[in-house]
Amino acid sequence: MAEIGKVEIGKAEMSGNGMQSVEAALAALLESLSPMDAECLDVDKAAGRVLAEDVNAQHDVPPADNSAMDGYALRAADAGRILPVSQRVAAGHSPQPLAPDSCARIFTGGEIPPGADCVVMQERVEECADGMRIPADIPTGDNVRRRGRDVQRGKRLLPAGTRLEAAALGHLAGQGVTEAAVRRRPRVALLSTGDEIIDPGTPLRPGQIYNSNRPMLKRLLERFGAEVVMAVSVSDNFEATCQTLRQAAEQADVVVSTGGVSVGEEDHVKRALESLGQLDLWRLAMRPGKPLALGRLPRSAENTDKGEARFVGLPGNPVSGFVGAWIFLRPLLGALLGCPALSSLPRLHVRAGFATSTQARRHYMRVMLEFGATGIVAQAFEDQNSAVLSSCVEADALAIIPANSTIEQGEVIECLWLIEG
């Protein structure tokens, strides 16, 4: 339940000195990135994939003027008269030219007969002995869907970078497209560190906890367009950590770890990254997620991909991993997929349904959004601790609370809306 009253964030562990901003971290993470190579895929298997190139229309949609409803096609100049029915036009059949001084019985989607320029709905027409009594004042073009109204041949149908969800897939099908060039899905290795972390299904021993990060992050990574090719646990050992990072870099474009990036004696990931590759940035001025490491891991010369794998070391606390995935992994994968919709989360300006204050770090608070007649109100979860994953289950957004600030209830704040794209 969200609480309307005061939310305690607590003191930051250190001042802003020595901590990097979220913006600096994103810039370092996305530096010199190029989108994945393209591959050709059957459209019926391309749901959720990202177009690698523009798709231009090969056909007008609709391909001819057609009726928007069941009724009678006629010349607008003949409105107000009794007209005999000269033909019947069903969808999918080619009509004959409209005979003079007549109307055509037509059904939704039926092609407008040459010579007709409007359609009157059947409810407005009265059947008489000599034909159909047509009401007066039917305007030219009434109830006619013009050729090319939706799509015009030669125009861009979908731009590169479009994620192929329901409407886009329908758009392609409407052109008869069966194959499309899409970006290869980035391969991600997901590493879990900590000897206390065990997989569900194994009996818990004293000091152990189940791995909630792996299924959570795997699902988020897949939602963001990645293919998780490796998901393993790493023991709290420097050599073992180095060996797993080497293996991960050989298999993946992005290596994501949870835990092991703080300053404890058993936190080996940061040191292993510095030993094998490059640490671009560590310790961020954000809450949750301060001990987040960004860097690069080289591949062996024999690897056909060569180059390097990007590394994102998320904190082990599940809320920190959840927030870090939305803030960093989503735009990283968006850049690799060439998908602008994933580059940043939609921002909403809402009223705070809570009061709070921060110190040296920007806070990303989990909130629920209430949509009312007077606007949107963000209600914060009472416990914002980084180990309380329940606050993420119903969260609609992350409220951005700047460092060293005080927010009063009812004040306008900015939120990041947690949607895919």
C-alpha positions in Angstrom: 0.0 0.0 0.0 1.2 3.5 -0.8 1.3 5.9 2.1 0.2 9.5 1.8 2.3 10.7 4.7 6.0 11.2 5.2 8.4 8.7 3.5 11.7 8.3 5.3 14.7 7.9 2.9 17.5 8.1 5.5 20.9 9.6 5.3 23.1 9.1 2.3 26.2 7.1 3.1 28.5 9.7 1.8 28.5 13.2 0.2 28.3 13.7 -3.5 32.0 14.1 -3.8 33.6 11.3 -5.8 30.2 10.0 -7.0 29.3 10.3 -10.7 25.9 11.5 -12.0 23.4 9.2 -13.7 23.9 11.3 -16.9 27.7 10.8 -16.8 27.1 7.1 -16.4 24.7 6.8 -19.3 27.1 8.8 -21.5 30.0 6.4 -20.6 27.8 3.4 -21.1 26.6 4.4 -24.6 29.9 5.9 -25.9 30.9 4.6 -29.4 28.0 2.1 -29.5 26.8 0.8 -32.9 23.6 -1.1 -33.6 23.7 -4.8 -34.0 23.9 -6.3 -37.5 20.7 -7.0 -39.4 19.2 -10.3 -40.2 16.2 -11.3 -42.4 13.3 -12.8 -40.6 9.8 -14.0 -41.5 7.3 -11.4 -40.3 5.3 -14.0 -38.5 8.3 -14.7 -36.3 9.4 -11.0 -35.9 7.1 -9.9 -33.1 9.0 -7.6 -30.7 12.0 -7.3 -33.0 13.3 -3.9 -34.3 13.4 -2.9 -37.9 16.9 -2.5 -39.3 15.9 -0.4 -42.3 13.0 1.6 -43.6 10.0 -0.2 -45.2 8.3 1.6 -48.0 4.8 0.9 -49.1 4.3 -1.1 -52.3 0.5 -0.6 -52.5 -2.1 2.0 -51.7 -4.3 1.2 -48.7 -7.1 1.0 -49.4 -6.3 0.0 -53.0 -9.5 1.7 -54.3 -12.2 3.9 -53.1 -14.5 1.8 -51.0 -17.6 2.0 -48.8 -17.3 2.8 -45.1 -20.7 1.1 -44.4 -23.5 -1.0 -45.7 -25.8 1.2 -47.9 -26.2 2.5 -51.5 -23.7 4.1 -53.8 -24.8 6.8 -56.1 -24.0 10.2 -57.6 -24.5 12.9 -55.1 -26.3 14.9 -57.8 -29.1 12.2 -57.8 -29.8 12.5 -54.0 -33.4 13.3 -53.1 -34.8 10.9 -55.8 -36.1 7.4 -56.1 -33.4 5.3 -57.8 -33.5 1.7 -59.0 -30.8 -0.6 -57.9 -28.7 -1.5 -60.9 -26.1 -3.8 -59.2 -25.0 -5.4 -56.0 -21.4 -4.8 -54.8 -19.9 -7.0 -52.1 -16.4 -6.6 -50.7 -13.8 -8.4 -52.8 -15.7 -8.1 -56.0 -15.1 -5.6 -58.9 -18.1 -3.4 -59.7 -19.4 -2.3 -63.1 -19.7 1.4 -63.9 -22.8 2.8 -62.3 -25.7 3.0 -64.7 -27.2 6.5 -65.2 -30.1 7.4 -62.8 -29.5 4.4 -60.6 -27.9 3.4 -57.3 -25.8 0.3 -56.3 -26.4 -1.8 -53.3 -23.1 -1.9 -51.6 -21.6 -3.4 -48.5 -18.8 -2.3 -46.1 -15.5 -2.5 -47.9 -17.1 -2.8 -51.3 -15.4 -0.9 -54.1 -17.2 2.2 -55.2 -18.5 1.7 -58.8 -17.1 4.1 -61.4 -19.4 7.0 -61.7 -20.6 6.9 -58.0 -19.2 9.5 -55.6 -21.0 8.9 -52.3 -22.7 6.3 -50.2 -25.8 6.7 -48.1 -26.3 4.3 -45.2 -29.0 1.8 -45.5 -30.9 3.1 -42.4 -31.6 6.4 -44.2 -33.0 4.7 -47.4 -36.6 3.7 -47.9 -37.6 1.0 -50.3 -40.4 1.9 -52.8 -42.1 0.1 -55.6 -39.8 1.9 -58.2 -36.6 1.5 -56.3 -35.0 3.2 -53.3 -36.0 6.6 -52.0 -32.7 8.5 -51.4 -32.7 11.4 -48.9 -31.6 14.8 -50.1 -28.4 16.7 -49.5 -26.0 13.7 -49.6 -22.5 15.4 -49.9 -20.0 14.2 -52.4 -17.5 11.7 -50.8 -19.9 10.9 -47.9 -19.1 7.5 -46.4 -16.3 6.9 -49.0 -12.9 5.7 -47.9 -10.6 7.2 -50.6 -7.8 5.2 -52.2 -4.5 5.6 -50.3 -6.2 7.3 -47.4 -4.2 5.1 -44.9 -1.0 4.4 -47.0 0.2 5.7 -50.3 2.4 3.6 -52.5 6.1 4.7 -52.4 5.7 6.5 -49.1 7.6 5.3 -46.0 5.5 2.7 -44.2 7.6 2.1 -41.1 11.0 3.7 -40.3 14.1 1.8 -39.2 14.1 1.5 -35.4 10.4 0.6 -35.2 9.6 -2.2 -32.7 7.3 -4.6 -34.4 4.4 -4.8 -32.1 0.7 -5.5 -33.0 -0.1 -2.4 -35.1 3.2 -2.4 -36.9 2.9 -6.1 -37.8 -0.6 -5.4 -39.1 0.8 -2.6 -41.2 3.4 -4.9 -42.8 0.8 -7.6 -43.4 -1.4 -5.0 -45.1 1.3 -4.6 -47.7 1.8 -8.3 -48.2 5.2 -8.2 -46.6 6.4 -11.6 -45.5 10.1 -10.9 -44.6 11.8 -8.0 -42.9 15.3 -6.9 -42.0 15.6 -6.7 -38.2 18.4 -6.1 -35.8 19.9 -9.1 -34.2 19.0 -9.3 -30.6 21.9 -8.4 -28.3 23.2 -11.4 -26.5 23.4 -10.9 -22.7 25.2 -12.9 -20.1 23.6 -12.7 -16.6 25.9 -13.4 -13.7 24.8 -13.8 -10.1 27.5 -13.4 -7.4 27.4 -14.2 -3.7 27.8 -17.6 -2.0 24.7 -16.9 0.0 22.5 -16.8 -3.2 20.9 -20.1 -4.2 18.4 -21.1 -6.8 14.7 -21.6 -6.0 14.0 -25.3 -5.5 17.0 -25.9 -3.2 16.4 -26.1 0.6 17.6 -23.0 2.4 20.4 -23.3 4.8 21.3 -20.8 7.5 22.6 -17.6 5.9 21.3 -18.3 2.4 18.6 -16.5 0.4 17.0 -17.3 -2.9 18.1 -15.6 -6.1 15.3 -13.1 -6.9 17.5 -11.0 -9.2 18.0 -13.6 -12.0 14.3 -14.2 -13.0 13.5 -10.5 -12.5 16.4 -9.3 -14.7 16.0 -12.0 -17.3 12.4 -10.9 -17.8 13.3 -7.3 -18.0 16.2 -7.9 -20.4 13.9 -9.9 -22.7 11.3 -7.2 -22.5 14.0 -4.7 -23.6 14.8 -6.9 -26.6 17.8 -9.0 -25.5 18.5 -12.7 -25.7 19.9 -14.0 -22.5 22.4 -16.6 -23.6 24.1 -17.3 -20.3 22.7 -17.2 -16.7 25.1 -18.6 -14.1 26.1 -18.2 -10.5 29.7 -17.1 -9.6 31.3 -18.1 -6.3 32.9 -15.5 -4.1 36.4 -16.1 -5.4 38.6 -13.7 -7.5 39.9 -16.3 -9.9 36.5 -17.9 -10.4 35.1 -14.4 -11.1 37.8 -13.6 -13.6 37.2 -17.0 -15.4 33.4 -16.4 -15.6 33.8 -12.9 -16.9 36.2 -14.2 -19.7 33.6 -16.8 -20.7 30.8 -14.3 -20.6 32.6 -11.8 -22.8 33.2 -14.5 -25.4 29.5 -15.4 -25.6 27.7 -12.1 -25.1 27.5 -8.5 -26.3 26.6 -7.3 -22.8 27.6 -8.8 -19.5 25.4 -8.0 -16.5 26.3 -9.0 -13.0 24.5 -8.6 -9.7 26.4 -8.0 -6.5 30.2 -8.0 -6.0 30.7 -4.3 -7.0 30.9 -2.8 -3.5 33.9 -2.5 -1.2 33.6 -5.6 0.8 36.4 -8.2 1.0 34.2 -10.7 -0.9 33.2 -8.2 -3.6 35.4 -9.4 -6.4 33.6 -8.2 -9.6 35.0 -4.7 -9.7 38.6 -5.9 -9.1 38.2 -8.6 -11.7 36.8 -6.1 -14.3 39.8 -3.8 -13.7 42.1 -6.8 -14.1 40.6 -8.1 -17.3 39.3 -5.0 -19.0 38.3 -1.4 -18.3 36.3 0.2 -15.5 34.6 3.3 -17.0 32.7 4.4 -14.0 31.9 3.3 -10.4 29.8 4.7 -7.6 26.9 6.8 -8.7 25.1 9.7 -7.0 21.8 7.8 -7.0 19.6 5.9 -4.6 19.1 3.0 -4.8 22.1 1.8 -6.8 25.2 3.7 -5.7 27.7 0.8 -6.1 27.0 0.3 -9.8 30.0 -0.4 -12.1 30.2 0.2 -15.9 33.0 -1.0 -18.1 34.2 -3.1 -20.9 35.5 -6.6 -21.3 37.8 -7.6 -24.2 37.2 -10.7 -26.4 40.0 -13.1 -27.5 41.6 -12.6 -30.9 40.1 -15.8 -32.1 36.5 -14.6 -31.4 34.8 -13.7 -34.7 33.0 -10.8 -33.0 36.3 -9.5 -31.5 35.9 -6.0 -30.1 34.6 -5.9 -26.6 31.6 -6.6 -24.5 29.9 -3.9 -22.5 29.7 -4.6 -18.7 27.1 -3.4 -16.3 27.6 -4.4 -12.7 24.4 -3.9 -10.7 24.2 -3.9 -7.0 23.0 -7.1 -5.3 20.0 -5.6 -3.6 17.0 -6.5 -5.8 15.4 -3.0 -5.9 18.8 -1.6 -6.9 18.9 -4.1 -9.7 15.3 -3.4 -10.8 15.9 0.4 -10.9 19.3 0.0 -12.5 17.8 -2.2 -15.3 15.3 0.5 -16.2 17.8 3.4 -16.0 20.8 1.8 -17.7 20.0 -1.6 -19.4 17.0 -0.3 -21.3 18.8 2.5 -23.0 21.9 0.4 -23.6 19.8 -2.3 -25.4 17.9 0.5 -27.2 21.2 1.8 -28.6 22.3 -1.7 -29.6 18.9 -2.3 -31.4 18.8 1.2 -33.0 15.4 1.7 -31.3 14.7 5.3 -30.3 11.6 4.2 -28.2 13.9 2.4 -25.8 16.4 5.3 -25.4 14.6 7.0 -22.6 11.5 6.4 -20.4 8.5 8.7 -20.8 8.5 11.5 -18.3 5.4 12.6 -16.5 4.8 15.7 -14.3 2.5 14.7 -11.5 1.5 15.8 -8.0 3.4 14.2 -5.1 1.0 12.3 -2.7 3.8 12.2 -0.2 6.5 14.3 1.5 10.2 13.5 1.6 13.7 14.9 1.6 17.1 13.8 0.2 20.7 14.5 0.9 23.7 13.8 -1.4 22.1 11.5 -3.9 19.2 11.7 -6.4 16.5 9.3 -5.3 14.4 7.1 -7.6 11.3 6.3 -5.5 8.9 3.6 -6.4 5.4 5.0 -6.8 2.0 4.1 -8.0 0.1 6.6 -10.3 -3.4 7.6 -9.6 -5.2 9.1 -12.6 -8.0 11.4 -11.5 -10.2 14.3 -12.8 -7.7 16.8 -11.3 -4.6 15.2 -12.7 -2.1 12.5 -11.8 -1.0 11.8 -8.2 2.1 9.7 -7.4 1.7 7.7 -4.2 5.0 6.4 -2.7 5.5 3.1 -1.1 6.1 3.5 2.6 9.3 1.4 2.7 11.8 2.6 0.1 14.6 0.4 1.3 16.7 -1.2 -1.6 16.0 -4.7 -0.3 12.2 -4.4 -0.4 11.3 -5.9 -3.7 7.6 -5.8 -3.0 7.7 -2.0 -3.7 8.5 -2.8 -7.3 5.7 -5.3 -7.9 3.0 -2.6 -8.2 5.2 0.3 -9.1 4.0 2.3 -12.2 6.8 4.8 -12.2 10.0 6.0 -10.6 9.7 9.5 -9.0 12.9 11.5 -9.5 13.7 13.3 -6.3 16.8 15.6 -6.8 19.7 15.5 -4.4 19.6 17.8 -1.5 16.0 18.7 -1.9 12.7 18.7 0.1 9.4 17.7 -1.5 6.1 18.6 0.1 2.8 16.8 -0.5 1.0 18.3 -3.5 4.2 19.6 -5.1 4.8 18.9 -8.8 7.5 16.3 -9.4 8.8 14.4 -12.4 8.4 10.6 -12.8 9.7 8.0 -15.2 6.9 5.9 -16.5 7.9 2.2 -16.5 6.7 1.1 -19.9 8.5 -0.9 -22.6 8.4 1.6 -25.4 
